[in-house]
Amino acid sequence: MKKIRIIQVIISVIAAIVLLVIAFGKSVLYLPFGSGAIEYPYINALIKSDHGGFRENFVTFLWLLLITMLLSVVFTWIKKKIFSLLTTAICTGIAVYDIIMLVRVKSSQGNELNDWLFLLFPIIIAIMSLVLVRNLKQNEVGGG
């Protein structure tokens, strides 16, 4: 049970970090010839009708990422194998969508750190969810 609890906490913390970056992070567009930068808060993409200067596909990605992180936390704490497998599927799906979007557009709308965070953290949650499935299965077989 202690391993399961640790995995649940790790997944929750990772999801919380992503949610905090969406809430408080910014995309930075550096202007040519060192003439400054323009910052776009990610939250504007979600709440402004003009999407806060972000491309439509990035806005869609942010909404999917937000929903994925919230669902992954909820599904993780349910402690059923099927929900852990669902978490793996949705996190893998958002990572694949991110890769396709980055390849298709050939650029991002975040800064490089956030680009990696948005890609790697769902993958880490997917892997941790598979570990959670294994531990839940062992817990069932072991009798509790």
Backbone hydrogen bonds in HBPLUS format (Angstrom, degrees):
<---DONOR---> <-ACCEPTOR-->    atom                        ^
c    i                          cat <-CA-CA->   ^        H-A-AA   ^      H-
h    n   atom  resd res      DA  || num        DHA   H-A  angle D-A-AA Bond
n    s   type  num  typ     dist DA aas  dist angle  dist       angle   num
A0005-ARG N   A0001-MET O   3.00 MM   4  6.28 160.3  2.04 151.4 156.3     1
A0006-ILE N   A0002-LYS O   3.00 MM   4  6.23 156.5  2.05 147.6 153.8     2
A0007-ILE N   A0003-LYS O   2.99 MM   4  6.23 161.9  2.02 152.8 157.1     3
A0008-GLN N   A0004-ILE O   2.95 MM   4  6.20 158.7  2.00 150.5 156.7     4
A0009-VAL N   A0005-ARG O   2.99 MM   4  6.22 157.5  2.05 148.9 154.4     5
A0010-ILE N   A0006-ILE O   2.94 MM   4  6.18 161.4  1.98 151.2 156.4     6
A0011-ILE N   A0007-ILE O   2.97 MM   4  6.16 169.0  1.98 155.6 157.8     7
A0012-SER N   A0008-GLN O   3.00 MM   4  6.15 157.8  2.05 144.3 150.9     8
A0013-VAL N   A0009-VAL O   2.88 MM   4  6.09 156.9  1.93 152.7 158.5     9
A0014-ILE N   A0010-ILE O   2.97 MM   4  6.19 165.9  1.99 155.1 158.6    10
A0015-ALA N   A0011-ILE O   2.98 MM   4  6.14 166.2  2.00 150.8 154.8    11
A0016-ALA N   A0012-SER O   2.90 MM   4  6.04 152.4  1.98 142.3 150.6    12
A0017-ILE N   A0013-VAL O   2.94 MM   4  6.23 151.0  2.02 149.1 156.3    13
A0018-VAL N   A0014-ILE O   3.13 MM   4  6.49 162.0  2.17 152.2 155.9    14
A0019-LEU N   A0015-ALA O   2.94 MM   4  6.20 162.2  1.97 151.9 157.1    15
A0020-LEU N   A0016-ALA O   2.87 MM   4  6.07 150.4  1.95 146.7 154.7    16
A0021-VAL N   A0017-ILE O   2.95 MM   4  6.24 152.5  2.03 149.0 156.5    17
A0022-ILE N   A0018-VAL O   2.97 MM   4  6.29 157.3  2.02 151.0 157.2    18
A0023-ALA N   A0019-LEU O   2.94 MM   4  6.14 153.9  2.01 142.3 149.8    19
A0024-PHE N   A0020-LEU O   2.78 MM   4  5.87 157.7  1.83 151.3 156.7    20
A0025-GLY N   A0021-VAL O   2.60 MM   4  4.51 141.7  1.74 128.8 136.4    21
A0042-TYR N   A0025-GLY O   3.05 MM  17  5.93 164.4  2.07 139.5 143.7    22
A0027-SER N   A0040-TYR O   2.79 MM  13  5.03 170.3  1.80 143.1 143.5    23
A0040-TYR N   A0027-SER O   2.77 MM  13  5.03 160.0  1.81 150.2 156.9    24
A0029-LEU N   A0038-ILE O   2.80 MM   9  5.10 172.7  1.80 157.4 159.8    25
A0038-ILE N   A0029-LEU O   2.79 MM   9  5.10 159.2  1.84 142.9 149.0    26
A0031-LEU N   A0036-GLY O   2.89 MM   5  5.52 165.6  1.91 143.4 147.6    27
A0035-SER N   A0032-PRO O   3.33 MM   3  6.15 155.0  2.39 118.6 123.1    28
A0044-ASN N   A0041-PRO O   3.09 MM   3  5.61 142.4  2.24 110.6 119.9    29
A0045-ALA N   A0042-TYR O   2.91 MM   3  5.46 138.8  2.08 113.0 123.8    30
A0046-LEU N   A0043-ILE O   3.00 MM   3  5.30 139.6  2.17 103.8 115.2    31
A0047-ILE N   A0043-ILE O   3.11 MM   4  6.41 141.4  2.26 147.8 159.1    32
A0048-LYS N   A0044-ASN O   2.99 MM   4  5.35 160.2  2.03 140.5 143.3    33
A0051-HIS N   A0048-LYS O   3.10 MM   3  5.05 159.7  2.14 106.2 110.1    34
A0054-PHE N   A0051-HIS O   3.14 MM   3  5.60 162.9  2.17 117.6 122.9    35
A0058-PHE N   A0055-ARG O   3.08 MM   3  5.37 127.7  2.37 103.4 116.9    36
A0059-VAL N   A0055-ARG O   3.08 MM   4  6.44 152.4  2.16 152.0 160.4    37
A0060-THR N   A0056-GLU O   2.98 MM   4  6.29 160.0  2.02 151.7 156.8    38
A0061-PHE N   A0057-ASN O   2.99 MM   4  6.15 154.1  2.06 135.8 143.0    39
A0062-LEU N   A0058-PHE O   2.86 MM   4  6.15 159.4  1.90 149.7 154.5    40
A0063-TRP N   A0059-VAL O   3.01 MM   4  6.31 161.7  2.04 153.4 157.6    41
A0064-LEU N   A0060-THR O   2.94 MM   4  6.19 163.6  1.97 152.1 157.0    42
A0065-LEU N   A0061-PHE O   2.77 MM   4  5.98 159.1  1.82 154.8 161.2    43
A0066-LEU N   A0062-LEU O   2.88 MM   4  6.03 161.4  1.91 149.1 154.1    44
A0067-ILE N   A0063-TRP O   2.97 MM   4  6.19 169.9  1.98 154.7 156.9    45
A0068-THR N   A0064-LEU O   2.81 MM   4  5.91 158.3  1.86 147.8 154.8    46
A0069-MET N   A0065-LEU O   2.92 MM   4  6.09 162.4  1.95 152.4 156.1    47
A0070-LEU N   A0066-LEU O   3.10 MM   4  6.34 162.7  2.13 149.9 154.7    48
A0071-LEU N   A0067-ILE O   2.90 MM   4  6.07 167.6  1.91 154.4 158.1    49
A0072-SER N   A0068-THR O   2.84 MM   4  5.95 153.4  1.91 146.7 154.6    50
A0073-VAL N   A0069-MET O   3.20 MM   4  6.42 153.4  2.28 144.7 149.9    51
A0074-VAL N   A0070-LEU O   3.16 MM   4  6.45 170.2  2.17 152.4 154.9    52
A0075-PHE N   A0071-LEU O   2.75 MM   4  5.84 174.1  1.75 159.7 161.8    53
A0076-THR N   A0072-SER O   2.99 MM   4  5.88 148.2  2.09 135.0 143.5    54
A0077-TRP N   A0073-VAL O   3.26 MM   4  6.48 154.8  2.33 149.3 153.9    55
A0078-ILE N   A0075-PHE O   3.31 MM   3  5.30 149.9  2.41  97.6 106.3    56
A0083-PHE N   A0080-LYS O   3.16 MM   3  5.51 124.8  2.48 105.3 118.1    57
A0084-SER N   A0080-LYS O   3.16 MM   4  6.50 151.3  2.24 150.9 159.6    58
A0085-LEU N   A0081-LYS O   2.88 MM   4  6.17 153.5  1.95 152.9 160.5    59
A0086-LEU N   A0082-ILE O   2.92 MM   4  6.15 147.6  2.02 138.1 147.5    60
A0087-THR N   A0083-PHE O   2.92 MM   4  6.14 150.0  2.01 140.0 147.7    61
A0088-THR N   A0084-SER O   3.02 MM   4  6.32 154.3  2.09 142.6 149.1    62
A0089-ALA N   A0085-LEU O   2.95 MM   4  6.25 156.3  2.00 147.0 153.4    63
A0090-ILE N   A0086-LEU O   2.90 MM   4  6.17 168.4  1.91 158.4 160.1    64
A0091-CYS N   A0087-THR O   2.98 MM   4  6.02 160.8  2.02 150.0 155.5    65
A0092-THR N   A0088-THR O   2.96 MM   4  5.99 154.7  2.03 144.2 151.6    66
A0093-GLY N   A0089-ALA O   2.88 MM   4  6.01 155.3  1.94 144.7 152.3    67
A0094-ILE N   A0090-ILE O   3.01 MM   4  6.23 155.5  2.07 144.0 148.9    68
A0095-ALA N   A0091-CYS O   3.12 MM   4  6.28 153.3  2.20 140.9 148.0    69
A0096-VAL N   A0092-THR O   2.93 MM   4  6.18 159.3  1.98 153.0 158.5    70
A0097-TYR N   A0093-GLY O   2.91 MM   4  6.12 159.8  1.95 148.4 154.4    71
A0098-ASP N   A0094-ILE O   2.95 MM   4  6.10 153.9  2.02 141.4 148.2    72
A0099-ILE N   A0095-ALA O   2.99 MM   4  6.30 158.8  2.04 148.7 153.8    73
A0100-ILE N   A0096-VAL O   2.92 MM   4  6.17 168.0  1.94 156.2 159.3    74
A0101-MET N   A0097-TYR O   2.86 MM   4  6.01 160.5  1.90 150.3 156.2    75
A0102-LEU N   A0098-ASP O   2.90 MM   4  6.09 161.1  1.93 150.6 155.7    76
A0103-VAL N   A0099-ILE O   2.94 MM   4  6.14 158.7  1.99 152.5 158.1    77
A0104-ARG N   A0100-ILE O   2.84 MM   4  5.93 165.0  1.86 151.8 156.6    78
A0105-VAL N   A0101-MET O   2.94 MM   4  5.93 166.1  1.96 150.2 154.0    79
A0106-LYS N   A0102-LEU O   2.81 MM   4  5.37 133.7  2.03 128.8 141.8    80
A0115-ASP N   A0111-ASN O   2.91 MM   4  6.15 154.0  1.98 156.9 165.6    81
A0116-TRP N   A0112-GLU O   3.07 MM   4  6.32 160.9  2.10 151.2 154.4    82
A0117-LEU N   A0113-LEU O   2.91 MM   4  6.16 158.4  1.96 148.0 155.0    83
A0118-PHE N   A0114-ASN O   2.78 MM   4  5.88 166.0  1.79 152.8 155.8    84
A0119-LEU N   A0115-ASP O   3.15 MM   4  6.31 134.3  2.37 135.7 147.2    85
A0119-LEU N   A0116-TRP O   3.17 MM   3  5.09 129.8  2.44  92.9 106.4    86
A0120-LEU N   A0116-TRP O   2.70 MM   4  5.76 175.3  1.70 162.7 164.1    87
A0121-PHE N   A0117-LEU O   3.05 MM   4  5.58 160.6  2.09 139.8 146.1    88
A0124-ILE N   A0120-LEU O   2.82 MM   4  6.13 157.5  1.87 157.4 164.4    89
A0125-ILE N   A0121-PHE O   2.92 MM   4  6.15 160.8  1.96 151.6 156.6    90
A0126-ALA N   A0122-PRO O   2.89 MM   4  6.10 153.3  1.96 142.7 150.1    91
A0127-ILE N   A0123-ILE O   2.98 MM   4  6.28 158.9  2.02 151.0 155.8    92
A0128-MET N   A0124-ILE O   2.85 MM   4  6.09 164.7  1.87 153.6 158.3    93
A0129-SER N   A0125-ILE O   2.82 MM   4  5.97 146.1  1.94 145.5 154.9    94
A0130-LEU N   A0126-ALA O   3.12 MM   4  6.45 145.4  2.25 141.1 149.5    95
A0130-LEU N   A0127-ILE O   3.10 MM   3  5.15 121.1  2.46  95.7 110.2    96
A0131-VAL N   A0127-ILE O   3.04 MM   4  6.43 153.0  2.12 148.4 156.1    97
A0132-LEU N   A0128-MET O   2.83 MM   4  6.10 147.1  1.94 141.1 151.1    98
A0133-VAL N   A0129-SER O   2.88 MM   4  6.20 150.1  1.97 143.8 151.2    99
A0134-ARG N   A0130-LEU O   3.05 MM   4  6.36 161.2  2.09 147.4 151.6   100
A0135-ASN N   A0131-VAL O   2.93 MM   4  6.23 158.7  1.98 149.6 155.5   101
A0136-LEU N   A0132-LEU O   2.80 MM   4  6.00 155.9  1.86 152.2 159.1   102
A0137-LYS N   A0133-VAL O   2.88 MM   4  6.08 155.7  1.94 150.0 156.8   103
A0138-GLN N   A0134-ARG O   2.92 MM   4  6.18 159.6  1.96 148.5 154.0   104
A0139-ASN N   A0135-ASN O   2.87 MM   4  5.99 150.0  1.96 141.5 150.2   105
A0140-GLU N   A0136-LEU O   2.93 MM   4  6.21 147.5  2.04 143.2 151.4   106
A0141-VAL N   A0137-LYS O   2.94 MM   4  6.24 165.7  1.97 154.6 157.8   107
A0142-GLY N   A0138-GLN O   2.75 MM   4  5.78 155.6  1.81 146.1 153.8   108
A0144-GLY N   A0139-ASN O   2.73 MM   5  5.08 160.1  1.76 164.1 161.7   109
A0143-GLY N   A0140-GLU O   3.22 MM   3  5.25 151.8  2.31  97.2 105.6   110
